[in-house]
């Protein structure tokens, strides 16, 4: 009986470790090397796992593999951004580096310039649902929040802690419940100190958020109608469109059409 092949994940990892010389990885070249590139044992040592564990990863047995381990593997293999994304897609994991990319000032500045040219309310959300950029139309719609001159605008804190939210957002209970479920889905692989701090403040300061968080609901972020009862413009109805950015996966562009 023929032995089963390593599968797409194993083939990808093996191909890329064969491309890296010991010198590139900071290892001595050694003598009489029979393997191309790095040996499995060498890669495992650099990642900080056992050779057996790396073998399991190459076999596609990633159920117990952490995103942090896969991130170290991507670094050892010197993967490009596209190659790194492909590795995480093959493993079925979320890349923890997305939050770092979302904080990239150059990416945020470029996106802010795009947002300014959109003729309908539009804003940017980072991995923690802060709003690093919005256009004039969004600042007008969310007048009293996005136009208050603050350096910190967080969508969850607005929804649960800002007095404007309950009057502005139509059907606030439904939108609040869905928002918590969407956020839980998005931060499933980003349990870092920043996430813990944000959740800690929200659960302490809002009993409603705490109750919804304990329900363990998970939903994908989808479009649909978003209605607002604006203090001066009256009822406004939009269709929400959310787009993720290829060059900065941790950032989302939200447009209200």
C-alpha positions as CSV (number, residue, x, y, z in Angstrom):
1,X,0.0,0.0,0.0
2,X,1.3,3.4,-0.9
3,X,2.1,5.8,1.9
4,X,-0.1,8.9,2.0
5,X,1.6,12.2,1.0
6,X,2.2,15.1,3.3
7,X,-0.7,17.2,2.0
8,X,-0.6,20.9,1.0
9,X,0.5,22.3,4.3
10,X,3.5,19.8,4.6
11,X,4.5,20.4,1.0
12,X,4.5,24.1,1.5
13,X,6.5,24.0,4.7
14,X,9.0,21.5,3.3
15,X,9.5,23.5,0.1
16,X,10.2,26.7,1.9
17,X,12.6,25.2,4.5
18,X,14.6,23.7,1.6
19,X,15.0,27.2,0.2
20,X,16.7,28.6,3.3
21,X,20.4,28.2,3.9
22,X,21.8,27.6,7.4
23,X,23.6,31.0,7.1
24,X,20.3,32.8,6.4
25,X,18.9,31.2,9.6
26,X,21.9,32.1,11.6
27,X,23.2,28.6,11.9
28,X,26.7,27.3,11.0
29,X,26.9,25.7,7.5
30,X,28.5,22.5,8.8
31,X,30.2,19.9,6.6
32,X,28.8,17.2,4.2
33,X,25.2,18.3,4.4
34,X,23.0,15.9,2.4
35,X,19.7,17.8,2.8
36,X,18.9,21.0,0.9
37,X,18.2,24.0,3.0
38,X,17.3,23.5,6.6
39,X,16.7,20.1,8.2
40,X,13.4,19.5,10.0
41,X,15.4,19.2,13.3
42,X,17.0,22.6,12.7
43,X,13.6,24.3,11.9
44,X,12.1,22.8,15.0
45,X,14.9,24.0,17.2
46,X,14.6,27.6,15.8
47,X,10.8,27.6,16.3
48,X,11.2,26.2,19.8
49,X,9.3,22.9,19.3
50,X,10.2,19.2,19.0
51,X,10.9,17.6,15.6
52,X,8.0,15.3,16.2
53,X,5.7,18.3,16.7
54,X,6.9,19.9,13.5
55,X,6.3,16.6,11.7
56,X,2.7,16.7,13.0
57,X,2.3,20.2,11.7
58,X,3.6,19.2,8.3
59,X,1.1,16.3,8.3
60,X,-1.8,18.8,8.8
61,X,-2.4,17.9,12.4
62,X,-2.9,21.5,13.5
63,X,-5.8,21.1,16.0
64,X,-3.5,21.8,19.0
65,X,-1.1,24.1,17.3
66,X,-1.2,27.7,18.5
67,X,-1.2,30.7,16.2
68,X,2.0,31.9,18.1
69,X,3.8,28.7,17.1
70,X,2.8,29.0,13.5
71,X,3.9,32.7,13.6
72,X,7.4,31.7,14.8
73,X,7.5,29.1,12.0
74,X,6.6,31.8,9.4
75,X,9.4,34.0,10.8
76,X,12.0,31.1,10.6
77,X,11.0,30.3,7.1
78,X,11.4,34.0,6.1
79,X,7.9,34.0,4.5
80,X,6.6,37.1,2.7
81,X,3.3,38.6,3.6
82,X,1.4,36.6,0.9
83,X,3.3,33.4,1.9
84,X,2.5,34.0,5.5
85,X,-1.2,34.5,4.8
86,X,-1.2,31.3,2.7
87,X,0.4,29.3,5.6
88,X,-2.2,30.4,8.1
89,X,-5.0,29.7,5.6
90,X,-3.7,26.1,5.0
91,X,-3.5,25.6,8.8
92,X,-7.0,27.1,9.4
93,X,-5.7,29.6,11.9
94,X,-5.7,33.4,12.3
95,X,-2.5,35.3,12.2
96,X,-1.8,37.2,15.4
97,X,0.4,39.6,13.4
98,X,-2.8,41.1,12.0
99,X,-3.2,43.4,15.0
100,X,0.4,44.7,14.5
101,X,-0.3,45.4,10.9
102,X,-3.5,47.2,11.8
103,X,-1.4,49.6,13.9
104,X,0.9,50.4,11.0
105,X,0.8,54.2,10.8
106,X,1.6,54.2,7.1
107,X,-1.3,51.9,6.3
108,X,-3.7,54.0,8.4
109,X,-2.6,57.2,6.8
110,X,-3.0,55.9,3.3
111,X,-6.5,54.6,4.2
112,X,-7.5,57.8,5.8
113,X,-6.8,59.6,2.5
114,X,-9.1,57.1,0.7
115,X,-11.8,57.5,3.3
116,X,-11.8,61.3,2.9
117,X,-12.7,61.0,-0.8
118,X,-15.8,58.8,-0.2
119,X,-19.0,60.8,-0.5
120,X,-21.0,58.8,2.1
121,X,-20.3,58.0,5.7
122,X,-17.2,55.8,6.0
123,X,-14.7,54.9,8.7
124,X,-11.9,52.5,9.5
125,X,-11.9,49.9,12.3
126,X,-8.8,48.3,13.7
127,X,-8.5,44.9,15.4
128,X,-9.9,46.3,18.7
129,X,-12.6,48.3,16.9
130,X,-11.0,51.6,17.4
131,X,-11.7,54.2,14.7
132,X,-8.4,55.6,13.6
133,X,-9.9,57.4,10.6
134,X,-13.3,58.6,9.4
135,X,-14.6,61.1,6.8
136,X,-16.6,64.2,7.4
137,X,-19.9,62.5,6.6
138,X,-19.3,59.9,9.3
139,X,-18.3,62.6,11.8
140,X,-21.6,64.3,11.0
141,X,-23.7,61.2,11.4
142,X,-22.0,60.3,14.7
143,X,-21.9,64.0,15.8
144,X,-21.1,64.2,19.5
145,X,-18.8,61.1,19.3
146,X,-16.5,61.0,16.2
147,X,-16.3,64.8,16.1
148,X,-15.5,65.4,19.7
149,X,-11.8,65.8,19.2
150,X,-10.9,62.7,21.2
151,X,-7.8,60.7,20.3
152,X,-9.6,57.5,21.2
153,X,-12.8,56.4,19.5
154,X,-13.8,52.8,20.2
155,X,-17.0,51.5,18.6
156,X,-17.9,49.1,21.5
157,X,-17.3,51.8,24.1
158,X,-19.5,54.2,22.1
159,X,-22.3,51.6,21.9
160,X,-22.3,50.7,25.5
161,X,-20.9,53.7,27.4
162,X,-21.7,56.8,25.3
163,X,-25.1,58.4,26.1
164,X,-25.7,59.2,22.4
165,X,-25.7,55.6,21.2
166,X,-29.2,54.6,22.6
167,X,-31.0,57.4,20.9
168,X,-28.9,57.4,17.6
169,X,-28.9,53.7,16.9
170,X,-32.3,52.4,15.9
171,X,-33.2,49.1,17.7
172,X,-30.3,49.4,20.0
173,X,-30.8,46.1,21.8
174,X,-30.6,44.0,18.6
175,X,-27.6,45.9,17.3
176,X,-25.8,45.8,20.6
177,X,-26.3,42.0,20.9
178,X,-25.1,41.4,17.4
179,X,-22.1,43.7,17.8
180,X,-20.8,41.7,20.9
181,X,-21.2,38.4,19.0
182,X,-19.3,39.9,16.0
183,X,-16.5,41.1,18.2
184,X,-16.1,37.8,19.9
185,X,-15.8,36.1,16.5
186,X,-13.1,38.6,15.4
187,X,-10.9,38.4,18.5
188,X,-10.9,34.6,18.8
189,X,-7.2,34.4,18.1
190,X,-6.1,37.7,19.5
191,X,-6.2,37.2,23.3
192,X,-3.5,39.7,24.1
193,X,-3.2,42.3,26.8
194,X,-4.9,45.0,24.8
195,X,-8.0,42.8,24.2
196,X,-8.1,41.8,27.9
197,X,-7.9,45.4,29.0
198,X,-10.7,46.5,26.7
199,X,-12.9,43.6,27.7
200,X,-12.1,44.2,31.4
201,X,-13.2,47.9,31.2
202,X,-16.4,47.1,29.2
203,X,-17.5,44.3,31.5
204,X,-16.8,46.4,34.6
205,X,-18.5,49.6,33.3
206,X,-21.5,48.1,31.5
207,X,-23.6,45.4,33.0
208,X,-25.4,45.0,29.6
209,X,-22.1,44.3,27.8
210,X,-21.1,41.8,30.6
211,X,-24.3,39.9,30.3
212,X,-24.1,39.7,26.5
213,X,-20.4,38.7,26.7
214,X,-21.3,35.8,29.0
215,X,-23.9,34.5,26.5
216,X,-21.0,33.3,24.3
217,X,-22.8,34.2,21.0
218,X,-20.6,34.3,17.9
219,X,-21.7,35.9,14.5
220,X,-19.9,36.9,11.4
221,X,-19.7,40.6,10.5
222,X,-22.3,41.0,7.8
223,X,-23.9,43.9,5.9
224,X,-27.5,44.9,5.9
225,X,-29.6,47.9,6.9
226,X,-28.3,50.3,9.5
227,X,-30.8,52.9,10.7
228,X,-30.2,55.9,12.8
229,X,-32.4,58.5,14.4
230,X,-30.3,61.7,13.9
231,X,-31.0,64.7,16.1
232,X,-31.2,67.1,13.2
233,X,-31.5,65.0,10.0
234,X,-34.2,62.7,11.3
235,X,-34.3,59.0,10.5
236,X,-31.5,57.9,8.2
237,X,-31.2,54.4,6.7
238,X,-28.1,52.9,5.1
239,X,-26.8,49.6,3.7
240,X,-23.5,48.7,5.5
241,X,-20.6,47.4,3.5
242,X,-17.4,46.2,5.3
243,X,-14.2,45.5,3.4
244,X,-11.0,44.0,4.6
245,X,-7.7,45.2,3.3
246,X,-5.2,42.9,1.7
247,X,-2.1,44.9,2.8
248,X,-3.4,45.3,6.4
249,X,-5.8,42.5,7.3
250,X,-6.4,43.9,10.8
251,X,-8.0,47.0,9.3
252,X,-11.6,47.1,8.0
253,X,-13.2,49.8,5.9
254,X,-16.9,50.4,6.7
255,X,-19.0,52.3,4.3
256,X,-22.7,53.2,4.8
257,X,-24.3,53.5,1.4
